[in-house]
Amino acid sequence: MKQTVAEKITAVGEMKRSHYSMIINGERVESVSGNMFETYDPAKGEVIATIAKATIEDAEKAVQAARNSFDNGKWRKYPVGKRARVLNKIAAIMRSRFNELCELEVLNSGKSIGAAQVQINQAIEDFEFYAGAIVGHRGKVNNMPNGFFNYTHKEPVGVCAQIIPWNYPMMMAAWKIAPAIAAGCSVVVKPASLTPITAIILNEICHEAGVPEGVVNTVPGAGQVVGDYLVTHKDVNKVAFTGSTPTGRDIMEKASSTLKRLTLELGGKSPSIVFEDADMEAAVAGSLFGIFFNTGQSCEARSRLFVHEAIYDEFMEQFVSRTKKLKLGDPFDKGTHLGSIISRSQLEKIDAYVQSAIADGATVLTGGKEIKIEGFENGYWYEPTIIADVTPDMKVVQEEIFGPVVVVEKFTDEREVIKRANDTEYGLGSAVWTTNQARATRVAHQIQAGIVMINSPFSAFPGTPFGGYKQSGFGRELTVETLDLYMEDKSVLSYYGPKPINPFGV
């Protein structure tokens, strides 16, 4: 008797375990090489599990499984309503296991439980959002000359490689998997090597909910091996990547050999502008969240803070004071604000930026060093850091640090601060704090960024476009229009006139 896909993935509900396999064609499989790698709890610096390490041969099997499921399978032929029901079931299973998913996310990323809960909840909402969005997503009928009829038909683009970052492991996986499978595509997911666990679990949940074998495949492994292979593979039609700008450039170059579709959500150095008429309480609280949420390990972290000179002293007194009150510690403690840094190498990178700022003459107002947390002495922890007296040419002002570090500058007038805010190669997020609605709108329209947050610390909800200008990438995720990135618009033109068309007249 043939096994169902969920039966092939044995013990689906056992999420916390000591070893995680790849998922290819609806089955848990080990690497053909037999190799594994260890994944860590960065809060403690301890190994929590081993992961099957994919090779090129494994990646090839995953691509072929995806290709076969797309070309010969039934998923893309399902009525959109049926695909929507499966997406809603994925969300329902995730919601029923919410606490377990949050626990795994905290263990593998070191983030605080509060951050994990927000992110897992949004991952669930992503599947619910695209379940609804795909039902109403359709082509259109166009105006034509008499006797002609033209309509557009939306078809899935094909096999998609989806490369997931380590800072939001499950949420970013949901951002990519949900619209792709809603559109009818098949996917090969390459999770970050530092945080592969919840992406693997999400794949298993997809199959449990009824996604057919081969539609979602997960191959954890080295980016320079597995990632590069997927990006250049002739049977992969689209690549979606979230990560650093240098890696995005490399992917764009390699994908050009086969003219793949690309969605690139890359780095950021986002400005936050506090005008003299801002609500002080809201601006201070929002600025704290804007840089220190997720321990500053966010692409849209508002890491450049511009404060009007008229309120600079008052604002900074509160900002520094409240930063010092932020709690670092046990990620599972609900009172913890900041979790750990993802790895030793990332911590050293953050500290190198801070030390370069000091060497260049900047002033550290608080933080600026690694710390040891009782009970987590072997983990990777860095103090929330505020740096003042910076100049535009400093590395900490121009380069993405990806940690709990913010640089603060005074400004005098609106025109000046807009110019300085735009003085970066990035253009992902930005924030404006003012009670003057005309100014808020005026400034928002001049900031070169994909996201402008006005009097709000939050950057993304399902339904709001998320993506960047300039070297922060291109394409928008998290919105209805994202479906078009996973679909082709086919134009169907027919003639129904009473007489045959004879253009040459012979």
C-alpha positions as CSV (number, residue, x, y, z in Angstrom):
1,M,0.0,0.0,0.0
2,K,1.4,3.4,-1.0
3,Q,2.4,5.7,1.8
4,T,1.0,9.2,2.0
5,V,3.5,12.1,1.9
6,A,3.0,12.7,5.6
7,E,3.6,9.0,6.4
8,K,6.8,9.1,4.5
9,I,8.0,11.9,6.9
10,T,7.8,9.8,10.0
11,A,6.9,11.2,13.4
12,V,6.0,14.6,12.0
13,G,4.9,15.9,15.4
14,E,8.3,15.3,17.0
15,M,9.8,18.7,16.4
16,K,12.5,18.9,19.0
17,R,15.1,16.2,18.3
18,S,18.8,15.6,18.2
19,H,19.1,15.2,14.4
20,Y,17.3,16.8,11.4
21,S,17.3,15.3,7.9
22,M,16.8,17.0,4.6
23,I,13.4,16.8,3.0
24,I,13.4,15.8,-0.6
25,N,10.3,14.5,-2.6
26,G,8.3,14.2,0.6
27,E,10.8,12.1,2.5
28,R,13.3,12.6,5.3
29,V,16.7,11.8,3.7
30,E,20.3,12.0,4.7
31,S,23.1,13.4,2.6
32,V,24.5,11.1,0.0
33,S,27.9,11.8,1.5
34,G,26.7,10.9,5.0
35,N,28.0,14.2,6.2
36,M,26.4,16.3,8.9
37,F,27.0,19.6,10.6
38,E,26.2,20.9,14.1
39,T,23.8,23.7,14.8
40,Y,24.1,25.7,18.0
41,D,22.2,27.6,20.7
42,P,24.0,30.9,20.4
43,A,22.7,32.0,23.8
44,K,24.8,29.3,25.5
45,G,27.3,28.4,22.7
46,E,26.2,24.8,22.9
47,V,25.4,22.2,20.2
48,I,21.7,21.4,20.1
49,A,21.4,19.1,17.1
50,T,23.1,17.7,14.0
51,I,21.8,18.5,10.5
52,A,22.2,16.5,7.3
53,K,24.7,18.4,5.1
54,A,23.5,18.6,1.5
55,T,25.9,18.1,-1.4
56,I,25.5,19.1,-5.0
57,E,24.1,15.6,-5.7
58,D,21.5,16.2,-3.0
59,A,20.7,19.6,-4.4
60,E,20.3,18.0,-7.8
61,K,17.8,15.4,-6.4
62,A,15.8,18.2,-4.8
63,V,15.7,20.2,-8.0
64,Q,14.6,17.2,-10.0
65,A,11.9,16.4,-7.4
66,A,10.6,19.9,-7.7
67,R,10.8,19.9,-11.5
68,N,8.9,16.6,-11.7
69,S,6.3,17.8,-9.2
70,F,5.8,20.9,-11.3
71,D,5.8,19.4,-14.8
72,N,4.0,16.2,-14.0
73,G,2.3,16.7,-10.6
74,K,-1.1,18.0,-9.6
75,W,-0.3,20.9,-7.3
76,R,-0.2,23.6,-9.9
77,K,-3.4,22.1,-11.5
78,Y,-5.3,22.4,-8.3
79,P,-8.1,24.9,-8.3
80,V,-6.9,28.0,-6.3
81,G,-9.5,27.3,-3.7
82,K,-8.0,23.9,-3.0
83,R,-4.5,25.3,-2.7
84,A,-5.9,28.0,-0.4
85,R,-7.4,25.3,1.9
86,V,-4.0,23.6,2.2
87,L,-2.3,26.9,3.0
88,N,-4.9,27.5,5.7
89,K,-4.3,24.1,7.1
90,I,-0.5,24.8,7.2
91,A,-1.4,27.9,9.3
92,A,-3.7,25.9,11.5
93,I,-1.1,23.3,12.3
94,M,1.5,26.0,13.0
95,R,-0.9,27.7,15.3
96,S,-1.6,24.4,17.2
97,R,2.1,24.0,17.7
98,F,2.9,27.7,18.4
99,N,4.7,27.2,21.6
100,E,6.9,24.4,20.3
101,L,7.8,26.4,17.2
102,C,8.7,29.4,19.3
103,E,10.9,27.3,21.6
104,L,12.8,25.9,18.6
105,E,13.3,29.3,17.1
106,V,14.7,30.6,20.4
107,L,17.0,27.6,20.8
108,N,18.5,27.9,17.3
109,S,18.7,31.7,17.0
110,G,19.2,33.0,20.6
111,K,16.5,35.6,20.1
112,S,14.2,36.5,22.9
113,I,10.9,34.6,23.4
114,G,9.0,37.8,22.8
115,A,10.7,38.4,19.4
116,A,10.1,34.7,18.5
117,Q,6.4,34.9,19.3
118,V,5.9,37.9,17.1
119,Q,7.8,36.3,14.2
120,I,6.2,32.9,14.4
121,N,2.8,34.6,14.6
122,Q,3.5,36.5,11.4
123,A,4.7,33.4,9.7
124,I,1.3,31.8,10.4
125,E,-0.5,35.0,9.2
126,D,1.6,34.9,6.0
127,F,0.0,31.5,5.0
128,E,-3.4,32.8,5.9
129,F,-2.9,36.0,3.9
130,Y,-1.8,34.2,0.7
131,A,-4.6,31.6,1.1
132,G,-6.9,34.5,0.7
133,A,-4.9,36.5,-1.8
134,I,-4.6,33.7,-4.4
135,V,-8.3,33.2,-4.6
136,G,-8.8,36.7,-6.0
137,H,-5.6,36.9,-8.0
138,R,-6.5,36.6,-11.7
139,G,-5.8,37.8,-15.2
140,K,-7.9,40.4,-17.0
141,V,-9.8,41.0,-20.2
142,N,-8.4,43.8,-22.4
143,N,-10.1,46.2,-24.8
144,M,-9.5,45.1,-28.4
145,P,-10.5,46.0,-32.0
146,N,-13.8,44.6,-33.1
147,G,-13.6,40.8,-33.8
148,F,-10.7,40.2,-31.4
149,F,-10.7,38.9,-27.9
150,N,-7.7,39.1,-25.5
151,Y,-7.3,38.0,-22.0
152,T,-4.3,37.3,-19.7
153,H,-3.9,34.1,-17.8
154,K,-1.7,33.8,-14.8
155,E,0.5,30.7,-14.6
156,P,3.1,29.6,-12.0
157,V,6.7,30.5,-13.1
158,G,8.0,27.0,-12.3
159,V,10.7,25.8,-9.9
160,C,11.9,28.4,-7.4
161,A,15.1,28.3,-5.3
162,Q,14.6,30.1,-2.0
163,I,17.6,31.1,0.1
164,I,16.7,32.0,3.7
165,P,18.7,34.2,6.2
166,W,19.6,33.3,9.8
167,N,18.0,36.4,11.5
168,Y,14.3,35.4,11.0
169,P,14.5,31.7,10.1
170,M,10.8,30.7,10.1
171,M,9.3,34.0,9.2
172,M,11.5,34.5,6.2
173,A,10.8,30.9,5.1
174,A,7.1,31.7,5.3
175,W,7.6,34.9,3.4
176,K,9.0,32.9,0.5
177,I,7.2,29.5,0.6
178,A,3.7,30.8,1.1
179,P,3.4,33.0,-2.0
180,A,5.3,30.5,-4.1
181,I,3.1,27.5,-3.4
182,A,0.0,29.6,-3.4
183,A,0.9,30.5,-7.0
184,G,1.4,26.8,-7.9
185,C,5.2,26.8,-8.0
186,S,7.5,24.1,-6.6
187,V,10.3,25.2,-4.4
188,V,13.8,24.1,-3.1
189,V,14.6,25.9,0.2
190,K,18.1,26.4,1.3
191,P,18.0,27.6,4.9
192,A,20.8,29.4,6.6
193,S,23.4,26.9,8.0
194,L,23.3,28.7,11.4
195,T,19.5,28.3,11.8
196,P,18.1,25.5,9.7
197,I,15.8,23.8,12.2
198,T,12.5,25.7,11.8
199,A,12.7,25.8,8.0
200,I,13.0,22.0,8.0
201,I,10.0,21.7,10.4
202,L,8.0,24.1,8.2
203,N,8.6,21.8,5.3
204,E,7.3,18.8,7.3
205,I,4.2,20.8,8.3
206,C,3.5,21.6,4.6
207,H,3.4,17.9,3.8
208,E,1.3,17.1,6.8
209,A,-1.2,19.7,5.6
210,G,-1.5,18.1,2.2
211,V,1.2,19.6,0.0
212,P,2.1,16.9,-2.5
213,E,5.6,15.3,-2.6
214,G,8.2,17.3,-4.4
215,V,6.5,20.6,-4.1
216,V,8.5,21.8,-1.1
217,N,12.0,20.5,-0.6
218,T,14.6,21.6,1.9
219,V,18.4,21.1,1.5
220,P,20.5,22.6,4.3
221,G,24.2,23.1,3.4
222,A,26.9,25.5,2.5
223,G,25.8,28.5,0.5
224,Q,28.9,28.4,-1.7
225,V,28.0,24.8,-2.6
226,V,24.3,24.3,-2.5
227,G,23.3,27.9,-2.9
228,D,25.5,28.4,-5.9
229,Y,24.3,25.2,-7.5
230,L,20.7,26.2,-7.2
231,V,21.3,29.7,-8.5
232,T,23.0,28.5,-11.7
233,H,20.8,25.4,-12.3
234,K,19.0,25.4,-15.7
235,D,15.9,23.8,-14.2
236,V,15.4,26.5,-11.6
237,N,13.2,29.3,-13.0
238,K,13.4,31.8,-10.1
239,V,15.6,32.7,-7.2
240,A,14.4,34.5,-4.1
241,F,17.2,35.6,-1.7
242,T,17.3,37.5,1.6
243,G,20.7,38.3,2.9
244,S,23.7,40.6,2.5
245,T,24.2,42.9,-0.4
246,P,27.6,41.4,-1.5
247,T,26.0,37.9,-1.6
248,G,23.0,39.4,-3.5
249,R,25.3,40.9,-6.2
250,D,27.0,37.5,-6.5
251,I,23.7,35.7,-6.9
252,M,22.5,38.3,-9.5
253,E,25.7,37.7,-11.6
254,K,25.4,33.9,-11.4
255,A,21.7,33.9,-12.1
256,S,22.2,36.0,-15.3
257,S,23.7,33.0,-17.1
258,T,20.2,31.5,-17.4
259,L,18.2,34.8,-17.1
260,K,16.4,33.7,-14.0
261,R,13.8,35.8,-12.3
262,L,15.2,37.3,-9.1
263,T,13.8,38.8,-5.9
264,L,16.6,40.2,-3.7
265,E,16.0,41.6,-0.3
266,L,19.4,42.8,0.9
267,G,21.2,45.0,3.4
268,G,20.2,48.2,5.0
269,K,21.4,51.3,6.9
270,S,18.1,52.8,7.7
271,P,17.7,56.3,9.0
272,S,15.3,57.4,11.7
273,I,14.5,61.1,11.8
274,V,13.2,62.8,15.0
275,F,11.9,66.3,14.3
276,E,11.6,68.9,17.0
277,D,7.8,68.6,17.2
278,A,7.9,64.8,17.7
279,D,6.0,63.1,20.5
280,M,9.1,62.5,22.7
281,E,7.7,59.4,24.4
282,A,6.8,57.8,21.2
283,A,10.0,58.7,19.4
284,V,12.3,57.4,22.2
285,A,10.3,54.2,22.6
286,G,10.1,53.7,18.8
287,S,13.8,54.4,18.3
288,L,14.7,51.9,21.0
289,F,12.6,49.2,19.3
290,G,13.8,50.3,15.8
291,I,17.4,49.4,16.5
292,F,17.4,46.9,19.4
293,F,14.5,44.6,18.4
294,N,15.9,41.2,17.4
295,T,19.2,42.3,19.0
296,G,19.7,44.7,16.0
297,Q,20.0,41.7,13.7
298,S,17.5,43.1,11.2
299,C,18.0,44.3,7.6
300,E,15.7,47.3,8.2
301,A,17.1,48.2,11.7
302,R,17.0,51.9,12.1
303,S,20.7,52.1,12.8
304,R,21.2,55.8,11.9
305,L,19.4,58.2,14.2
306,F,19.0,61.9,13.3
307,V,17.7,64.1,16.1
308,H,16.9,67.8,15.7
309,E,19.3,70.0,17.6
310,A,16.5,71.7,19.5
311,I,15.5,68.5,21.3
312,Y,18.8,66.6,21.0
313,D,19.9,66.9,24.7
314,E,16.5,66.0,26.1
315,F,16.0,63.1,23.6
316,M,19.5,61.7,24.2
317,E,19.1,61.8,28.0
318,Q,16.0,59.6,27.8
319,F,17.3,57.4,24.9
320,V,20.6,56.6,26.8
321,S,18.8,56.1,30.1
322,R,16.2,53.7,28.7
323,T,18.8,51.8,26.7
324,K,20.6,51.1,29.9
325,K,17.4,49.6,31.3
326,L,17.1,47.0,28.5
327,K,17.4,43.5,29.9
328,L,19.7,40.9,28.4
329,G,19.6,37.4,29.7
330,D,17.6,34.1,29.5
331,P,15.9,34.2,26.1
332,F,13.0,32.3,27.5
333,D,12.4,34.9,30.2
334,K,9.4,37.1,29.1
335,G,11.2,40.1,30.6
336,T,14.2,39.8,28.3
337,H,14.4,42.5,25.7
338,L,17.6,41.4,23.8
339,G,18.7,37.9,23.0
340,S,22.2,36.8,22.0
341,I,24.2,37.5,18.9
342,I,24.0,34.7,16.4
343,S,27.6,33.6,16.4
344,R,31.1,34.3,17.7
345,S,32.2,35.6,14.3
346,Q,29.2,38.0,14.1
347,L,30.0,39.3,17.6
348,E,33.6,40.0,16.7
349,K,32.4,41.8,13.5
350,I,30.1,44.0,15.6
351,D,32.9,44.8,18.1
352,A,35.3,45.6,15.3
353,Y,32.9,48.3,14.0
354,V,32.6,49.8,17.4
355,Q,36.3,49.8,17.9
356,S,36.8,51.5,14.5
357,A,34.4,54.2,15.5
358,I,36.3,54.9,18.7
359,A,39.6,55.0,16.8
360,D,38.0,57.5,14.4
361,G,37.1,59.8,17.3
362,A,33.4,58.8,18.0
363,T,32.0,58.6,21.5
364,V,30.4,55.5,22.9
365,L,27.6,56.8,25.2
366,T,26.6,53.4,26.5
367,G,27.5,49.8,25.7
368,G,30.3,49.1,23.3
369,K,31.5,45.7,24.5
370,E,30.9,42.0,24.8
371,I,29.3,41.0,28.1
372,K,28.9,37.7,30.1
373,I,25.5,36.7,31.2
374,E,25.1,34.6,34.3
375,G,24.1,31.1,33.3
376,F,25.0,31.8,29.6
377,E,28.7,32.5,30.0
378,N,29.6,30.6,26.8
379,G,27.1,32.4,24.7
380,Y,27.5,35.4,22.4
381,W,26.3,38.6,24.0
382,Y,26.9,42.2,23.2
383,E,25.7,45.3,25.0
384,P,23.2,47.6,23.3
385,T,25.4,50.4,22.0
386,I,24.9,54.1,21.3
387,I,27.6,56.0,19.4
388,A,27.7,59.8,19.0
389,D,30.1,62.3,17.5
390,V,30.2,60.5,14.2
391,T,31.1,61.8,10.8
392,P,29.5,60.7,7.5
393,D,32.8,59.0,6.3
394,M,33.0,56.6,9.3
395,K,32.4,52.9,8.6
396,V,29.8,52.7,11.4
397,V,27.8,55.4,9.5
398,Q,28.1,53.9,6.1
399,E,28.3,50.1,6.5
400,E,25.7,47.6,7.8
401,I,26.8,46.4,11.3
402,F,23.9,43.9,11.8
403,G,24.0,44.2,15.6
404,P,22.7,46.3,18.5
405,V,24.6,49.4,17.5
406,V,23.1,52.8,16.6
407,V,24.9,56.0,15.5
408,V,23.3,59.4,16.5
409,E,23.7,62.7,14.7
410,K,22.2,66.2,15.2
411,F,20.5,68.0,12.4
412,T,19.2,71.6,11.8
413,D,16.6,71.6,9.1
414,E,14.4,69.4,6.9
415,R,16.3,69.7,3.6
416,E,19.6,69.0,5.3
417,V,18.4,65.8,7.1
418,I,16.8,64.4,4.0
419,K,20.1,64.8,2.1
420,R,22.0,63.1,4.9
421,A,19.4,60.3,5.3
422,N,19.8,59.5,1.7
423,D,23.6,59.5,1.8
424,T,23.9,55.8,1.7
425,E,24.1,53.0,-0.8
426,Y,21.2,51.3,0.9
427,G,17.5,52.1,0.8
428,L,15.4,49.6,2.7
429,G,13.7,51.1,5.8
430,S,13.3,54.6,7.3
431,A,11.4,56.3,10.0
432,V,10.0,59.8,10.5
433,W,8.9,61.1,13.9
434,T,6.8,64.3,13.8
435,T,3.3,65.5,14.7
436,N,3.2,67.6,11.5
437,Q,1.3,65.5,9.0
438,A,2.3,67.7,6.0
439,R,6.0,67.4,7.0
440,A,5.6,63.7,7.5
441,T,4.2,63.2,4.0
442,R,6.7,65.6,2.4
443,V,9.7,63.9,4.0
444,A,8.3,60.4,3.3
445,H,8.1,61.2,-0.4
446,Q,11.7,62.3,-0.5
447,I,13.4,59.4,1.4
448,Q,15.0,56.9,-0.9
449,A,13.7,53.8,0.8
450,G,11.2,51.1,0.2
451,I,9.6,51.5,3.6
452,V,8.8,54.7,5.5
453,M,7.5,54.3,9.0
454,I,5.7,57.5,10.3
455,N,5.4,57.6,14.0
456,S,5.5,53.8,14.1
457,P,8.2,51.4,15.1
458,F,6.8,48.5,13.0
459,S,7.9,47.9,9.5
460,A,5.9,45.0,8.1
461,F,2.5,43.3,8.3
462,P,1.1,40.8,5.9
463,G,-0.3,42.9,3.0
464,T,2.3,45.7,3.2
465,P,5.1,45.6,0.6
466,F,8.5,45.0,2.0
467,G,11.6,45.6,-0.1
468,G,14.3,48.1,-1.0
469,Y,15.7,50.8,-3.2
470,K,19.3,51.0,-4.5
471,Q,21.6,48.3,-3.2
472,S,18.9,47.1,-0.7
473,G,17.6,45.0,-3.6
474,F,14.5,44.8,-5.7
475,G,11.1,43.1,-5.7
476,R,8.5,43.3,-2.9
477,E,7.6,40.6,-0.5
478,L,4.7,40.2,1.9
479,T,2.0,41.7,-0.4
480,V,-0.5,40.6,-3.0
481,E,1.8,41.7,-5.7
482,T,4.4,39.2,-4.5
483,L,2.3,36.6,-6.2
484,D,3.2,38.1,-9.6
485,L,6.8,37.5,-8.9
486,Y,6.0,33.8,-8.9
487,M,3.7,33.9,-11.9
488,E,3.8,34.4,-15.7
489,D,1.2,36.6,-17.4
490,K,0.2,34.7,-20.6
491,S,-1.6,36.8,-23.2
492,V,-4.3,34.8,-25.1
493,L,-5.4,36.5,-28.3
494,S,-8.2,35.1,-30.5
495,Y,-10.2,36.2,-33.5
496,Y,-14.0,35.6,-33.8
497,G,-14.9,37.8,-36.8
498,P,-17.3,36.5,-39.5
499,K,-14.6,36.5,-42.2
500,P,-11.2,34.8,-42.3
501,I,-8.3,37.2,-41.9
502,N,-6.1,37.4,-45.0
503,P,-3.4,40.0,-44.4
504,F,-1.4,39.3,-47.6
505,G,-4.6,39.2,-49.7
506,V,-3.3,36.3,-51.8
